Amino acid sequence: MHILLAEDEPVISAHVKAALEGAGYLVTHCDNGPDTWERGGTENFDASILDLGLPGLDGLTLLKRWRAEGIEMPVLVLTARGSWMERVDGFDSGADDYLPKPFRTEELLARLRALLRRSQHHSAPAPTAAGRVSIDHRMSIIRVDGETVPVTPAEFRALACLAAGKGASIAAAELAFAVQGREDDNARNSVEVMINRLRRKLGPDIIMTRRGFGYYLADGTE
């Protein structure tokens, strides 16, 4: 089982990583939000242990975006925030379980085992279909008219974001945040370059532009 551990406190992350590896798990550790976002959105993990206080991109925002794009891996949230309202926010954002700090390692491992047992009883999420495009989130594969099209991890995240919009316009700034975890001018410019590159790969009638609003995926009738 491969676990994505997202925790920025060195002592906690080292302790949890050692405990997970001691229990037989393969662990990938990230200590900031953008890296967690990229790895979780482009690689296959059986579960994630996610701290809400990550630098660069907070855990709640990150989790909401994973869920919006159909990434359904079980997520155990770790946080120093202990109020019931904050726990509700976590569950509403798509968390599967919630463990306040400080915690005992034995409880963390038990909760993780329970999450993994529950997830094994559910089938893999169906690929997202948007017009002629099919997005397989589990395998990180893009298909157009049934044919696989090779894309980079950043391109995959952009297409997943557009598909989640269900035909609504997605502004360049929102795409930049989905792809890079930031929305400054450089990020928006790189998104525009990437859209042009994707149009060459997918065909000119897949990613459409609504002038002044943003981009969307054609529904196949245009």
Secondary structure, DSSP 8 states (H G I E B T S, - for coil): -EEEEE---HHHHHHHHHHHHHTT-EEEEE-SHHHHHHHHHHS--SEEEEETT-SSS-HHHHHHHHHHTT----EEEEES---HHHHHHHHHTT-SEEEESS--HHHHHHHHHHHHHHHTTS-----EEETTEEEETTTTEEEETTEEE---HHHHHHHHHHHHTTT--B-HHHHHHHHHS--SHHHHHHHHHHHHHHHHHH-TTTEEEETTTEEEE--S--
